[in-house]
Structures are given as C-alpha cells and as structure tokens.
Amino acid sequence: MPASATRRRASSPRTASLSTPRALRAYVRAHPVVAFTKSYCPYCQRAVSTLRAYARRYGTTVRVVELDTMVPARKGEALQRRLARVTGRTTVPNVFIGGEAVGGGDEVEALRAGRRLGRLVKAATGTRRTTRKRTTSRVPAVAAKPTPSTLYLYHHTVADYVEDILKKGRLLPAN
C-alpha cells in the first residue's frame, strides 16, 4: 500500500487517533455536534435524526462515529471504554454538543421536548438559525400598468383585446 494512502487513512475522522482521553476531548471540542453510535441501534438512529434536523437549522452537521464499524473491531471497543471513562456513560448513543457530554438518546429527546436542544446547538455553532425563503405565490405578479402582452388577462374576448389596443394607439376615438 502506498505511503500516501496510509497517511490519508490515518488522518480521516473515522480512524483518527482517539486513543487518549485528551485526544477524545479535543475531537469533540473541534466539532459542534458529535454522536458516538452503533449502526444497528434504534436509539442511536432516532437521536442522530433529531440532531441532524437541529444542526441543519443552524448550518452545521453532526459528526457520527459508528463504534461497531471501526476497523479493527477492537478499536471501537476501546473507544467505547474511553468514552465511559470520560463521560461515565457505558451505552450508546453518547452525544456531545459544544464539547460537552449531554447524554444519550433519552436525554436528546428530553432536551428537544424541553426546547433546549436548539439553544445548545445554536450556542455550539455560534450562528443564527437559518431559515428558508418563503414564497408567497407561484403566480407572477401583474404589472401596475398593463402591457399589450399581459392585457389579454383583463379581457374575455379577442374583440375586447383588439378594441383596447386600437384605443391605446389612438386608432379609435375614446368614448
């Protein structure tokens, strides 16, 4: 394997060295929202889905580290033990917002229900909530002064349209 491929893999977020509690803390501080999960866990999926919805509102993403898909497998197990030492939590999901451990799936849901999750994500990103532009109507607005091209909208018959054009052009006397 080429040396450049080895360097690239070693620096990727999935395989980055999180071998010490200090490196783990630095990783979670570097990203606004981090979730340590397992791919088959329904609680993890629900928590990540909720976190992604809130992160999207504030223009950020959720860093998801799936412990069960790390290669080799013992690396994920070691990282879960390290998380337990740092947070006191042995289960997944293990969620960090703004560098602070907030808990697992139940805690994320409680924060959402208590309307505190948005505030935490906002504080972690340091940005304002992004909103989508609302469109009032898909029908184009009619010009204040009708033009010949839009004039037909005001008339029911072709004869009225022609008559109006002729009056505008002073070809017919105005009544």
N, C-alpha and C positions, 0 to 999 in steps of 0.2 A: 504494500500500500504506500502511495507517495506521502512524503512528509507533510505536504500542504493539506492533504485530506485529513491527516491526523490532527493538525493544528485547528482546522475548521471545526472538526467534531468536538474537540476539547473546549472550544470557546462558545459552542451553542448553548442556549439556556437550559435545554434538557439535560445535557451532560456536563454542564459547568460544575466546577468543584464546589460542592456544598458540604464538604467533609468536616467542617468545623462549625460550632455554633456561631462564631464570629462571621464566617462567610455566609451562613444562612441569614443572619440578621442583616448583613449588607445587601443581600439579594432582595429581601422583602422590603427594605427601605428604598431600593432603587426603582421599584415599580409600585404604582398607586394601589393596585388590587392584585393580590396573588392568592391562588387557591391550590392547595395540595390535595389531590383526589385519587380515586381509583376508578378505572374506566367502567367497571360493572356496577358501581354503587348508585342506586337511585337517589339517595340523599345528596350525593355529590352533584349529580346531573341537575337536580332541582336548584341547588344553591348556585351552581355556575350559571344556569339560565337566568336566575334572578339578578345575579351580579352583573352579567353581560348587559341586561336591559338597563340597569342603572349606570353602568360605565359608558354605554353608548350615549346616554343623555348628556354626559359631561365630557364627551370627546376623548375617551381613553379606552383601553382594552383590559381584559382580565388575563393575567398570566396564569395558565393552568399547568401544573406539574403533575402528571399522572405517575404515581409511585409504582403501579403494577406493570407499567410498560417500559420502565427503565432497563437498560441493558448494561451489565448483567443484573439479574433479578435481585441479588444481594445488595446492590446499590440503592434500590428503592426501599428495601427493608431497613437498611442502615439510616437512610434519610428520615424514615418514619420514626425510628428510635431517637434520632437527634431532635426532631420536632417535638417529641414527647418531653425531652429534657428541657427544651426552650419554653414550651407553652404549658406543659403539664397535661396535655391532651393526647391520648393514645389512639383516637379514632379519626376517621376522615369523614367529611372534608375538614380541612384545617385552613381557615381563611384569615388573611392578613389584609387590612386596609390602612394605607398610610404608614406602613411599617409596624403597625400594632396588631397583635392577635385579637380577633373579635370572636372566635369560636368556630362552631361547625354549622351544619345545616339548620338546626333548630334556632340557633342564635341569629343567623342571617334572616330567617323568616320572621323572628320576633322584631329585629331591627326594621325590617320592611313594614311590618304591621304597625309598629310604633312611629313610623315616618321619620326614623333616624338614619336609615341606610343612605338615603340621598345626601343628607348633610355630611356624613362621613366620607362618601365618595367625592363630594364636592371639595371638602377640605383637603383630601388626599391629592386631588388633581390640581387644586389651586385655580380652577377655571369656573366660569359661569356655565349654567345649563345651556345646552344648545337646543334650539327649537327649530322645527321645520316651518318653512313659509306656508302660510295658509292661503289658498286661492279662494277668492270669493265666488267666482263663477267661471265656467269654461266658455260662456257665450261672449264673443267680443263686444266691447262697448261700442255703441253707435256714436258717431261723431256729433258734436254740438250742431254744426252746420252740415246738413246732408249733402253729399256729393252725388253726382249722377249715378255712380256705381252702387251707392247704398240707398238711393232714392226709391228703388223698387220695393224696399222693405215697408215703405209707408203707403203704397198703393195696392189696390186689389186687382186692378185690371191693367192691361197693357195700354189701353186708351188713356187712362188717367196718367200713366207714366209719360207717354208721349206728349200729352197736353201740358204737363208740368214742365217738361224740357223746353217746349216751344215758348211757354210763358217766360221762363228764365232767360231764354235767348232773345226775348222781346220780339219773337216772330208773331206771337198772338197778343192782342191787347189784353191787359189785366182787367178784370171785372171791377 
